[in-house]
Amino acid sequence: MKEIEFPMPDVDAEIKAPVTKGRETALEMLRTEKPSEVGVTSTEAGSVPMRTSPKADGFGHERPHEGQSNDWITPKKLIAMLGPFDLDPCESDTQPWPCAARGYRLGRGEDGLKLPWEGRVFSNPPYGPHITAWAKRMAEHRNGIFLIFNRSETDAWRYIFSVGDAYLLPHGRTCFYLPNGQRAKSGTAPSALIAFGENNVAALENCGLAGAFFRKAKILNGMKISTL
């Protein structure tokens, strides 16, 4: 059987794309994507349609990444287990508690993808089409922990597997919090924590979370299972 090489995502092109939030952006994305590429089902009148499959170059919550809330706050206890951190480059504009000593907020005109990163970074980025761009920034910085959905079937994860130093797939699903501090329901997909830098590898392995911990992943080329 002839092996097929799957190219990495063009992260340099992706990182140049503006990071925008808003209902209009989500609607425009859904209008321009083919139904065969993104499954869409109707929801309540006036609401944004629901994605039923992830984008190849990114992913969102099961509900669109631009819906009732685009801000999913990391549990305070999880930060205590993994921290302390120096910078949160994608802090919510209405953050109920800090995840790091300093945070960048889009509401203040601070784009965490473009501004400098210093010290130990914690990144729980917006779960939309820019995941690979956030992963590239973390890979370049090489000192921090990345919290995202475990969507290993996506092209974004194919890149993430090639750059992370260690991975923790927790047992159970993360219960994120809303900007008002209220605990939301458990996530609609499992989470993953990725360490960049040996100090963060040790922090991840010894944080006390139950789950599967492993170091560098080996990327295999071959047939894509969705083509079978």
N, C-alpha and C positions, 0 to 999 in steps of 0.2 A: 504493500500500500504506500503510495506516494505521500510524503508529509507535506502539509500546507502551512506556510508561515503566515501568522496573523500579525499585521503591523501594530506597533504601539500607537496610542492616541497622540495627536499633534498637540502636545501640551503647551508649546510655545505660542501657537495660534490661539489656544483657548484662554491663556492667561491674559491676553490682551483684550478679551471681551469685557465690557463693563459689567460689574456686579450690581444688578438692580433688583429691587423688591417691588412687589405690587401685583394687584389682580390683573392689570392690563398685560403685563409681561407673560403671565401664565396662560391667559387666553390666547395671546398671539402665538405662543409656542404650540398650543394645541391646534390652532387653526392651520399652521404651516406644516405640521407633521402628518404623515400619512396614517390612516387608521390601522394599517397592517403593522406599522412600526410601534405605535403606542395605542394600547387598548383603551377605549374611552367608554364609560357608561354614564348615563344621566343621573343626576342627583336632584336635590330639591330645587324648585324654581328659583332662578336668580343666582344659584351657586356655581362655583367653578367645577367643570366636569372632573371625574375621578380618573386618575391614571391606574390602569390595571397591570401595566408592565413597565419596567425601568427603561430609561434611555440608555443607549449603548455607551455614551460618554459621561454619564452621570446617573444620579438616582435621587428620588425624593421619598418622603413618607408615602404610605399607600394612598393617602389623600395628597393632592398636589402640594408642592413645596411653597406655593403661594395660595393659601387658603385661609381658614379661620385664624391660624397663627403660623408665621414663618419662624418664630422664635421658640426653640425647645431648649430649656435651660438644664444644664447638667446638674444632677443631684449634688447637694452640698456635701454629703457624706462621701461621695465618690472623689470629689476634689480633695477632701481631707485625707483619703487613702492614698492618693497619687501625688499630691502636692508637697510643698508649695511651688507655685509657678510665678514667673516674672511678668508674663504677657499673655493676654487673651486677645488675639487679633480680630476676633469676630464677636465681640461682646454685644449683647442685646441692648437696644436703646432704653429698655426698661428693666435692666438686670436686677433681680431681687436680692442677689448676693454676688460678690465678686468671685470669679474663678482664678484670678491672678492679681498681682499687685497693681497691674496697669492693664487697661483694655482700650481697644479701638472700637469706635461706634460710627456706623454710617450716618446716624442722625446728626453727628457733629462734623460730618464731611470727612471722616477718617476711613479710608478704604484699606482694610488690613491686608489685601493682596498686594498693595503697592507701597505701603509704608514700611520702614525698617523693623526688623524683628531682632530683639536682643534678649539674652538670657534664656531661661527655661520656659518654653512655650506650651500652653494647652490650647488645642484647637478643636472645637466642636462646630464645624462650619455649616453654613446653610446647605441643606440636603437637596440641592438642585443640580443643574447641569455644569456647575463649576467645580465639582469635587476634585477632578484631576488637577486643576490649577492650584487649589489649596494644598493638595498632596505634594505638588512640585515645590511650593514654597517651603513646606516642612522638610522635604528631602534636601533642599539647598541649605536650609538652616541647620539641620541635623542635631537639634537639641530640643526635644519635646515629645508630647504624646498627642495622638490624633484619635478622636472619637467619631466614628461614622457607622452607618449601617453595614452589616455584613452582606454585601451584594456581590459575592465572588464571581457571579456569572457575567458581570459587566466589564467593558473595556477599561473603565476607571480602576477597577480592582486589579486588572492585569498589570497596569502600571504600578499600583500600590504594592503588589507582591514583589515587584522588581526593585523597590527602593527602601522598604521598611527593614529595620534591624531585628524586630521581634513582634509577635502578634499574640493577643489574648482574645479568645472567643469566649465570653462569659457564659456561664450556665444561667439560663433565664433571660428575660428581656428587661431592658432599661426602662424605668418609669421616669420620664422627663418631667420637667415642671414648666408651668406657664409663666409669663412675665409678671403676673401678680403673685407669684409664689405658691400657687395652688398646684398640688400634685396631679399630673395628668394620668390617663390610663397607660398601661404598659405599651411600649412601642409596637408598631404594626409589623416590625421585622426585627431580627436579632441584631445586636450591636457588635462592634469590634473595636478593640483598642490597639493602636500601632505605636511602637516605640521607635524613636530615632535618636541614636546615641547610646553608648553603653551604660551611662548613668540611668537612663530611662528604661533600658532593658531590665536592669536590676530592680528598679522601682515597680515596673509592671509585674515582674515575676513574684515579687514579695509583697504585693499590695494587700493580699488577703482575699481577693476575689476567686471564687470557684470557676473553673473553666479549662479550656484547652490552651496551653501556652506552647509556642514553638518559635524558633528563630527563622532564618532566611528560608524562603520558599523556593523550590525548584520549579521553573516554568517549563512545561512540556509543550512541544509543538505537535500538531496532528489534526485530526478531524474535529471540527466544532460539533458538540453533541446536538445542537439545534438543527444541524443539517441532516441528521440520520433519519 
